[in-house]
Amino acid sequence: MKGADLLIGETIGMKRVIADRGYDANRIRATLREQGTIPVIPGRRNRKRPIQYDERRYKDRWRVEAMFCRLKDFRRIATRYDKLARNFLSAVSLAAAVAFWL
């Protein structure tokens, strides 16, 4: 769980962490709760006791994933032609606005 440990370190100060079933581990949930973060992670299907989580917030997760999927359709974003970070950020912002509008 080295990758999960790195991600958990970045969640300090967040109200909630929304993740998929791959992050369903008691250790991850306990660490998040110790930090004062509410884990919004559905339990795996093979859990003996079902885990309660905020289903409404979890359903909104797909919007973020769909936006990243749409951004990858823009060649300029996918290959990162821009040398400067500010130019890349403005291209991402423009692509996100266009993808959201369509």
C-alpha positions in Angstrom: 0.0 0.0 0.0 2.8 2.4 -0.8 0.8 4.3 -3.3 -2.2 4.7 -0.9 0.2 6.0 1.8 1.4 8.7 -0.5 -2.2 9.7 -1.4 -3.3 9.7 2.2 -0.5 12.1 3.0 -2.0 14.6 0.5 -5.4 14.5 2.1 -4.6 16.4 5.3 -7.1 19.2 5.7 -9.7 17.9 3.3 -13.3 17.3 4.5 -13.9 14.2 2.4 -12.0 11.8 0.2 -14.0 10.1 -2.5 -12.4 6.9 -3.9 -13.5 3.8 -5.6 -13.7 0.2 -4.2 -10.0 -0.3 -4.8 -9.2 1.8 -1.8 -11.6 -0.1 0.5 -9.3 -1.1 3.4 -9.8 -0.7 7.1 -6.3 0.8 7.5 -7.0 3.5 4.9 -10.4 4.4 6.5 -8.9 4.5 10.0 -6.0 6.8 8.8 -8.4 9.1 7.1 -10.7 9.3 10.2 -7.6 10.1 12.4 -6.9 13.1 10.2 -10.5 14.3 10.5 -11.4 13.3 6.9 -14.6 11.5 6.1 -13.9 8.6 3.7 -16.5 8.2 0.9 -15.5 4.8 -0.2 -17.9 2.0 -1.0 -17.2 -1.4 0.4 -16.1 -4.3 -1.8 -18.8 -6.8 -2.7 -17.1 -9.6 -0.7 -17.2 -7.7 2.7 -19.0 -9.6 5.4 -20.4 -6.4 6.9 -21.5 -3.7 4.5 -19.8 -0.3 4.8 -21.9 2.8 5.1 -20.9 5.8 2.9 -22.5 8.9 1.4 -24.0 7.4 -1.8 -25.0 10.8 -3.2 -21.5 12.2 -3.0 -20.1 9.0 -4.5 -22.4 9.2 -7.5 -21.0 12.7 -8.3 -17.5 11.1 -8.7 -18.2 10.1 -12.2 -18.4 13.8 -13.3 -14.8 14.3 -12.4 -13.7 11.1 -14.2 -15.8 12.0 -17.3 -14.2 15.5 -17.4 -10.7 13.9 -17.4 -11.8 11.5 -20.1 -13.0 14.4 -22.3 -9.8 16.3 -21.7 -7.8 13.4 -23.1 -9.6 13.9 -26.4 -7.9 17.2 -26.9 -4.5 16.4 -28.5 -2.8 19.5 -27.2 -3.7 18.5 -23.6 -2.9 14.8 -24.1 0.6 15.4 -25.5 1.4 18.7 -23.6 2.9 20.7 -26.4 3.2 23.8 -24.2 6.5 24.5 -22.6 5.3 26.9 -19.9 3.0 25.7 -17.1 0.8 28.8 -17.3 0.1 28.1 -21.1 -0.7 24.5 -20.4 -3.1 25.5 -17.6 -4.9 28.0 -19.8 -5.2 25.3 -22.5 -6.6 22.9 -19.9 -9.1 25.6 -18.7 -10.2 26.3 -22.2 -10.6 22.6 -23.1 -12.5 22.0 -19.9 -14.9 24.9 -20.7 -15.4 23.6 -24.2 -15.9 20.0 -23.1 -18.3 21.0 -20.4 -20.3 23.2 -22.8 -20.7 20.5 -25.4 
